[in-house]
Amino acid sequence: MAVRKAVPGDETRRRRHELHRRAGDGELPLPQAIRDMRYALGMTQAKFAQCFGLTRVQVNELENGKANPTMETLTRIGKPFGFSVGFVLSNKQTDD
């Protein structure tokens, strides 16, 4: 299992700010969001899984777009980052 060094507080804040910016700009699809949240915390998949009541396999599947997470799981993961689950207007335009 890979061990990661603790991420300094200022770097964690910078990474979280970048996540918020990308989410607000509609540039953060779910698999990438999960990966980037884990990265912002400086955690391995195993540690992230342990903190959020998941398995490492579930985290891997979330990060690779192979999982179908429940609202409860998404809420639990997003809460520490100030995210809530809901509809977001996509960048793609549709005809009315």
Secondary structure, DSSP 8 states (H G I E B T S, - for coil): --------HHHHHHHHHHHHHHHHTT---HHHHHHHHHHHHT--HHHHHHHTT--HHHHHHHHTT-----HHHHHHHHGGGT--------SS----
